[in-house]
Amino acid sequence: MNEEFKRKLSSRKLWMALAAFITSLLVLFGTDGDTITKVAAMVMSLGSVTAYTVAEGFIDAAREKNEKTEQ
């Protein structure tokens, strides 16, 4: 996976923008407030998990690179 794409997936700004966009669409189509809250929470949860996973991938890659250069 492209490093730039991985960095963008871990961006909190991206996930906030996505949650705001989806929430706006739900409001536009008259969805009840409880459903909107649940959907926004799920988008932000997915963003947190994705950011953590990508960050750990970067850490693991850097650790592996350092181990190879030390040998």
C-alpha positions, -999 to +999 in steps of 0.1 A: +000+000+000+013+035-009+028+053+021+009+085+012-023+066+012-015+050+046-007+084+060-040+098+048-060+069+063-045+077+097-055+113+094-080+124+121-090+153+098-101+127+071-122+108+095-138+139+110-146+152+075-161+118+066-182+117+097-194+153+091-203+145+055-222+113+064-240+131+093-250+159+070-264+135+045-284+117+072-298+150+084-307+160+048-327+128+044-345+132+077-329+104+096-337+104+134-311+118+158-304+085+175-294+068+142-273+098+132-254+096+165-248+059+161-235+063+125-212+091+135-199+071+164-192+041+141-174+062+116-152+077+143-145+043+158-135+030+124-112+060+120-096+053+154-090+016+146-076+025+112-053+052+125-040+029+152-034+000+127-015+023+102+006+039+130+016+004+143+025-006+108+048+024+104+064+016+138+069-020+129+084-011+095+108+014+111+118-011+138+125-038+111+145-013+091+166-003+121+173-040+129+185-046+094+209-017+094+223-027+128+233-062+115 
